[in-house]
Amino acid sequence: MRVLLLSDTHGTLDERIAERARGSDVVVHAGDVGSATVLEALRARCPRVIAVRGNNDVSSKWAASERTAMEALGEQAQVDLPGGGLVVVHGDRFPAARRHRRLRDAFPQARVVVYGHSHRLCIDESERPWVLNPGAARARSEARAASNSSRRCGAGASKRCVSRSSGFSAPVQPRSG
């Protein structure tokens, strides 16, 4: 099973990331979607798109014609995957200090917790649940490139998942913490 993780598109979906949705079994967007067109573009490539609302997914920042789609986004979602459950939140409700500990404490039953908000690519597999941030899928500058993460989970995945994370246009280094 191929899972594409992304966050913080802020209304613009990098075409290279959109193409990664093609062939994915599920796309998980960790908030700050910014536009219904982002969700539509993802759904055109992968019919199973799970998305949550971020702190910038507010009526004043979405086109009036798209607000119904924004209002349909919950604050958290869970996806059952081979090997365990994935919980997705935006992360803004968890202060940066000790964020990973707070996420693990809030969702101890999950195999992995995915969040966004910080715009920093992070893969923390130091303990369970794993805590992943795919980084911002919308590049703000050459110094901070668009990024995403792809996880492949299959039979026997209760022990192992393989991950691939990518930055486009400029290198993005995974961080923990």
C-alpha positions as a LaTeX table, in Angstrom:
\begin{tabular}{lrrr}
\hline
Residue & $x$ (\AA) & $y$ (\AA) & $z$ (\AA) \\
\hline
Met1 & 0.00 & 0.00 & 0.00 \\
Arg2 & 1.38 & 3.40 & $-0.98$ \\
Val3 & 0.48 & 6.40 & 1.20 \\
Leu4 & 1.33 & 9.95 & 0.14 \\
Leu5 & 1.68 & 12.43 & 3.01 \\
Leu6 & 1.56 & 16.17 & 2.45 \\
Ser7 & 0.69 & 19.35 & 4.28 \\
Asp8 & 0.60 & 23.11 & 4.03 \\
Thr9 & $-0.26$ & 23.58 & 0.37 \\
His10 & $-1.85$ & 26.96 & 1.16 \\
Gly11 & $-3.97$ & 26.84 & $-2.00$ \\
Thr12 & $-1.21$ & 25.79 & $-4.41$ \\
Leu13 & $-0.31$ & 22.20 & $-5.26$ \\
Asp14 & 3.12 & 21.63 & $-6.77$ \\
Glu15 & 2.56 & 19.54 & $-9.90$ \\
Arg16 & 5.44 & 17.21 & $-9.01$ \\
Ile17 & 3.75 & 16.38 & $-5.74$ \\
Ala18 & 0.34 & 16.09 & $-7.41$ \\
Glu19 & 1.78 & 13.47 & $-9.75$ \\
Arg20 & 2.95 & 11.45 & $-6.76$ \\
Ala21 & $-0.71$ & 11.03 & $-5.83$ \\
Arg22 & $-1.19$ & 9.01 & $-9.03$ \\
Gly23 & $-0.69$ & 5.39 & $-8.07$ \\
Ser24 & $-1.11$ & 6.04 & $-4.34$ \\
Asp25 & $-3.70$ & 4.07 & $-2.43$ \\
Val26 & $-4.41$ & 6.98 & $-0.11$ \\
Val27 & $-3.34$ & 10.62 & 0.11 \\
Val28 & $-3.21$ & 12.21 & 3.56 \\
His29 & $-3.15$ & 16.02 & 3.79 \\
Ala30 & $-2.28$ & 17.40 & 7.23 \\
Gly31 & $-4.01$ & 20.76 & 6.86 \\
Asp32 & $-3.62$ & 24.30 & 5.60 \\
Val33 & $-5.11$ & 23.04 & 2.37 \\
Gly34 & $-6.07$ & 26.54 & 1.26 \\
Ser35 & $-8.40$ & 25.71 & $-1.61$ \\
Ala36 & $-10.89$ & 23.13 & $-2.82$ \\
Thr37 & $-8.91$ & 22.99 & $-6.08$ \\
Val38 & $-6.05$ & 21.35 & $-4.16$ \\
Leu39 & $-8.37$ & 18.58 & $-2.96$ \\
Glu40 & $-9.92$ & 18.22 & $-6.44$ \\
Ala41 & $-6.49$ & 17.89 & $-8.06$ \\
Leu42 & $-5.51$ & 15.20 & $-5.56$ \\
Arg43 & $-8.80$ & 13.32 & $-5.97$ \\
Ala44 & $-8.36$ & 13.36 & $-9.75$ \\
Arg45 & $-5.20$ & 11.30 & $-9.21$ \\
Cys46 & $-6.20$ & 9.24 & $-6.16$ \\
Pro47 & $-9.83$ & 8.66 & $-5.18$ \\
Arg48 & $-9.04$ & 8.24 & $-1.46$ \\
Val49 & $-7.96$ & 11.60 & $-0.05$ \\
Ile50 & $-8.05$ & 12.24 & 3.70 \\
Ala51 & $-7.55$ & 15.86 & 4.75 \\
Val52 & $-7.88$ & 17.87 & 7.94 \\
Arg53 & $-8.32$ & 21.57 & 8.60 \\
Gly54 & $-5.32$ & 23.71 & 9.49 \\
Asn55 & $-5.15$ & 27.04 & 11.29 \\
Asn56 & $-5.22$ & 28.85 & 7.91 \\
Asp57 & $-8.25$ & 26.92 & 6.66 \\
Val58 & $-10.68$ & 29.63 & 7.71 \\
Ser59 & $-13.54$ & 31.27 & 5.83 \\
Ser60 & $-11.69$ & 34.53 & 5.28 \\
Lys61 & $-8.88$ & 32.73 & 3.42 \\
Trp62 & $-11.01$ & 30.49 & 1.16 \\
Ala63 & $-13.06$ & 31.60 & $-1.81$ \\
Ala64 & $-16.76$ & 31.92 & $-0.93$ \\
Ser65 & $-17.63$ & 29.24 & $-3.51$ \\
Glu66 & $-15.25$ & 26.77 & $-1.80$ \\
Arg67 & $-16.19$ & 27.26 & 1.84 \\
Thr68 & $-18.44$ & 24.19 & 1.97 \\
Ala69 & $-15.40$ & 22.03 & 1.15 \\
Met70 & $-13.37$ & 23.81 & 3.84 \\
Glu71 & $-16.10$ & 23.38 & 6.44 \\
Ala72 & $-16.22$ & 19.63 & 5.69 \\
Leu73 & $-12.63$ & 19.24 & 6.90 \\
Gly74 & $-12.34$ & 17.93 & 10.46 \\
Glu75 & $-9.62$ & 18.74 & 12.96 \\
Gln76 & $-8.36$ & 15.18 & 12.96 \\
Ala77 & $-8.84$ & 11.95 & 11.03 \\
Gln78 & $-7.79$ & 8.35 & 11.35 \\
Val79 & $-6.91$ & 5.92 & 8.57 \\
Asp80 & $-6.56$ & 2.20 & 9.14 \\
Leu81 & $-3.52$ & 0.88 & 7.30 \\
Pro82 & $-1.74$ & $-2.46$ & 7.22 \\
Gly83 & 0.36 & $-2.46$ & 10.37 \\
Gly84 & $-1.72$ & 0.02 & 12.34 \\
Gly85 & $-3.66$ & 3.24 & 12.42 \\
Leu86 & $-2.54$ & 6.59 & 11.10 \\
Val87 & $-3.83$ & 9.70 & 12.85 \\
Val88 & $-3.58$ & 13.06 & 11.10 \\
Val89 & $-3.88$ & 16.50 & 12.70 \\
His90 & $-2.53$ & 19.87 & 11.64 \\
Gly91 & $-0.41$ & 20.28 & 14.76 \\
Asp92 & $-1.16$ & 23.90 & 15.60 \\
Arg93 & $-3.00$ & 22.85 & 18.78 \\
Phe94 & 0.16 & 21.19 & 20.07 \\
Pro95 & 2.80 & 23.72 & 21.22 \\
Ala96 & 6.20 & 23.37 & 19.53 \\
Ala97 & 7.93 & 22.64 & 22.84 \\
Arg98 & 7.64 & 18.88 & 23.30 \\
Arg99 & 5.23 & 18.61 & 20.35 \\
His100 & 6.18 & 15.01 & 19.56 \\
Arg101 & 5.69 & 13.93 & 23.19 \\
Arg102 & 2.31 & 15.66 & 23.28 \\
Leu103 & 1.22 & 14.02 & 20.01 \\
Arg104 & 2.31 & 10.59 & 21.26 \\
Asp105 & 0.45 & 11.13 & 24.53 \\
Ala106 & $-2.70$ & 12.29 & 22.71 \\
Phe107 & $-2.75$ & 9.35 & 20.27 \\
Pro108 & $-1.08$ & 6.37 & 21.99 \\
Gln109 & $-3.16$ & 3.85 & 20.01 \\
Ala110 & $-1.82$ & 5.06 & 16.64 \\
Arg111 & 1.06 & 3.48 & 14.75 \\
Val112 & 1.92 & 6.87 & 13.25 \\
Val113 & 0.84 & 10.47 & 13.84 \\
Val114 & 1.12 & 12.86 & 10.89 \\
Tyr115 & 1.06 & 16.60 & 11.42 \\
Gly116 & 1.91 & 19.77 & 9.50 \\
His117 & 1.96 & 23.41 & 10.59 \\
Ser118 & 5.72 & 23.87 & 11.10 \\
His119 & 6.58 & 23.52 & 7.37 \\
Arg120 & 9.55 & 21.37 & 8.42 \\
Leu121 & 10.09 & 17.88 & 7.09 \\
Cys122 & 10.50 & 15.53 & 10.05 \\
Ile123 & 10.59 & 11.76 & 10.47 \\
Asp124 & 10.74 & 10.73 & 14.13 \\
Glu125 & 10.73 & 6.95 & 14.45 \\
Ser126 & 12.55 & 6.98 & 17.80 \\
Glu127 & 9.53 & 5.47 & 19.54 \\
Arg128 & 5.91 & 4.62 & 18.87 \\
Pro129 & 3.79 & 6.05 & 17.63 \\
Trp130 & 6.04 & 7.44 & 14.93 \\
Val131 & 5.61 & 11.17 & 14.41 \\
Leu132 & 5.91 & 12.44 & 10.85 \\
Asn133 & 5.70 & 15.88 & 9.29 \\
Pro134 & 5.88 & 15.87 & 5.49 \\
Gly135 & 6.91 & 19.53 & 5.44 \\
Ala136 & 5.29 & 22.24 & 3.35 \\
Ala137 & 4.08 & 21.04 & $-0.04$ \\
Arg138 & 4.14 & 24.65 & $-1.23$ \\
Ala139 & 7.63 & 26.05 & $-1.72$ \\
Arg140 & 7.97 & 29.52 & $-0.24$ \\
Ser141 & 11.51 & 30.10 & $-1.50$ \\
Glu142 & 14.54 & 28.32 & $-2.89$ \\
Ala143 & 15.77 & 27.95 & 0.68 \\
Arg144 & 12.61 & 26.13 & 1.72 \\
Ala145 & 11.60 & 23.75 & $-1.07$ \\
Ala146 & 8.28 & 21.97 & $-1.52$ \\
Ser147 & 8.35 & 18.60 & 0.22 \\
Asn148 & 6.27 & 15.48 & 0.83 \\
Ser149 & 6.66 & 12.00 & 2.20 \\
Ser150 & 5.61 & 8.66 & 0.80 \\
Arg151 & 5.20 & 5.53 & 2.92 \\
Arg152 & 4.84 & 2.05 & 1.51 \\
Cys153 & 3.14 & $-0.44$ & 3.82 \\
Gly154 & 2.28 & $-4.02$ & 2.95 \\
Ala155 & 1.70 & $-7.48$ & 4.32 \\
Gly156 & 3.74 & $-7.88$ & 7.46 \\
Ala157 & 3.84 & $-4.12$ & 7.84 \\
Ser158 & 3.21 & $-4.43$ & 11.55 \\
Lys159 & 6.99 & $-4.65$ & 11.80 \\
Arg160 & 8.13 & $-2.37$ & 8.98 \\
Cys161 & 7.20 & 0.41 & 6.59 \\
Val162 & 9.54 & 1.92 & 4.05 \\
Ser163 & 9.58 & 5.70 & 3.70 \\
Arg164 & 10.75 & 8.11 & 1.07 \\
Ser165 & 10.74 & 11.84 & 1.57 \\
Ser166 & 11.46 & 14.39 & $-1.10$ \\
Gly167 & 12.25 & 18.02 & $-1.43$ \\
Phe168 & 12.04 & 19.71 & $-4.80$ \\
Ser169 & 14.11 & 22.66 & $-6.06$ \\
Ala170 & 16.42 & 22.70 & $-3.05$ \\
Pro171 & 17.57 & 20.16 & $-0.47$ \\
Val172 & 15.45 & 19.67 & 2.61 \\
Gln173 & 16.98 & 17.82 & 5.53 \\
Pro174 & 14.86 & 15.62 & 7.82 \\
Arg175 & 14.81 & 16.82 & 11.43 \\
Ser176 & 13.72 & 15.20 & 14.63 \\
Gly177 & 12.14 & 16.88 & 17.61 \\
\hline
\end{tabular}
